[in-house]
Structure formats: structure tokens, C-alpha cells
Amino acid sequence: MKDGWNCMDLRRYYVPYGLLSKHVCPTRNGLNLHLDEWAHLVWLIPTIHERHPELPNAQPCDTQPDHDEAVREGWRGCTSCCPYFAN
């Protein structure tokens, strides 16, 4: 629930470069679902996993082998970690 509204807020968050982890900020990338839409999505998850078997095994970007190399290129090297800075 988001600020008393009956919806689910699905959003990415990030820590701006140079700040401590307590300064987490929301990105513009996200969506709000009404509770009936959220319930429908939860109901669809088994079908989504059946049709896209790779999704349950998805890993965060920082566990990928090329992540360290992207970050070494500069703090903006990973577009998942730094969503506002596309290379």
C-alpha cells in the first residue's frame, strides 16, 4: 500500500553516487497497481513462470559475471545500478 491509497507501488530504488545507503531514492521506473490488478498478477505468476522458465532463476545485476567490469569502467557503467545514466 502506498501512502494510504489502495494500490501496490512497484518501483526501483537507488542510492545516489557518493551518498550513504540510508539515502535511498525512488526511480521514475515503476508502476502502481490497484489491489484487484495486483491480485490478478499474483494469480498469473504460475502461468508466467510456465511460459518463461528462465524468470524464476533471474539474478540481480551485481551477481552477473560482467557487472564488476561495467562498474570498473565508471560508476555509471551498470545501467541497472544507475538507471538514469544509459551508456
C-alpha positions as CSV (number, residue, x, y, z in Angstrom):
1,M,0.0,0.0,0.0
2,K,1.3,3.5,-0.8
3,D,0.5,6.4,1.4
4,G,-3.0,5.3,2.3
5,W,-4.0,4.5,-1.3
6,N,-5.3,1.1,-2.1
7,C,-2.6,0.2,-4.5
8,M,0.8,-1.6,-4.8
9,D,3.7,0.6,-5.8
10,L,6.3,-1.4,-7.7
11,R,9.4,0.7,-8.2
12,R,13.1,0.5,-8.5
13,Y,15.2,2.3,-5.9
14,Y,18.9,3.5,-5.9
15,V,21.4,5.2,-3.7
16,P,22.9,8.4,-5.4
17,Y,26.6,8.3,-6.0
18,G,28.6,9.5,-3.1
19,L,25.8,9.2,-0.5
20,L,25.2,6.6,2.2
21,S,22.9,3.7,1.8
22,K,20.3,5.4,4.1
23,H,19.7,7.9,1.2
24,V,17.7,5.5,-0.9
25,C,15.7,7.3,-3.6
26,P,12.9,6.0,-5.9
27,T,13.4,6.0,-9.6
28,R,10.8,7.0,-12.2
29,N,10.8,3.4,-13.3
30,G,7.8,1.8,-11.7
31,L,4.1,1.4,-11.6
32,N,1.1,1.4,-9.3
33,L,-1.4,-1.4,-9.4
34,H,-4.9,-1.3,-7.9
35,L,-5.4,-4.2,-5.5
36,D,-7.6,-6.1,-8.0
37,E,-4.8,-5.8,-10.6
38,W,-2.3,-6.9,-8.1
39,A,-4.4,-10.0,-7.2
40,H,-4.7,-10.8,-10.9
41,L,-1.0,-10.5,-11.4
42,V,-0.3,-12.8,-8.4
43,W,-2.8,-15.3,-9.9
44,L,-0.9,-15.1,-13.3
45,I,2.5,-15.8,-11.8
46,P,2.4,-19.6,-12.3
47,T,1.4,-19.1,-15.9
48,I,4.2,-16.6,-16.5
49,H,6.8,-18.9,-14.9
50,E,5.5,-21.8,-17.1
51,R,5.8,-19.8,-20.3
52,H,9.1,-18.1,-19.3
53,P,11.0,-20.7,-17.3
54,E,14.1,-18.5,-17.2
55,L,12.4,-15.9,-15.0
56,P,12.4,-17.8,-11.7
57,N,16.2,-18.1,-12.0
58,A,16.8,-14.4,-12.7
59,Q,19.6,-12.9,-10.7
60,P,20.3,-9.3,-9.7
61,C,22.7,-7.5,-11.9
62,D,25.5,-7.4,-9.3
63,T,25.7,-11.2,-9.5
64,Q,26.4,-11.3,-13.2
65,P,30.0,-12.0,-14.3
66,D,30.3,-8.8,-16.3
67,H,29.0,-6.5,-13.6
68,D,32.3,-5.8,-12.0
69,E,33.8,-4.9,-15.4
70,A,30.9,-2.5,-16.1
71,V,31.4,-0.8,-12.7
72,R,35.2,-0.6,-13.2
73,E,34.5,1.4,-16.4
74,G,33.0,4.0,-14.2
75,W,30.3,4.2,-11.5
76,R,27.7,4.7,-14.3
77,G,28.8,1.5,-16.1
78,C,25.8,-0.6,-14.9
79,T,22.5,0.8,-16.2
80,S,20.6,-1.4,-13.6
81,C,22.5,0.2,-10.7
82,C,22.5,3.6,-12.2
83,P,19.2,3.8,-14.2
84,Y,19.5,7.4,-15.2
85,F,22.8,7.0,-17.0
86,A,22.5,4.8,-20.1
87,N,25.8,4.2,-21.9
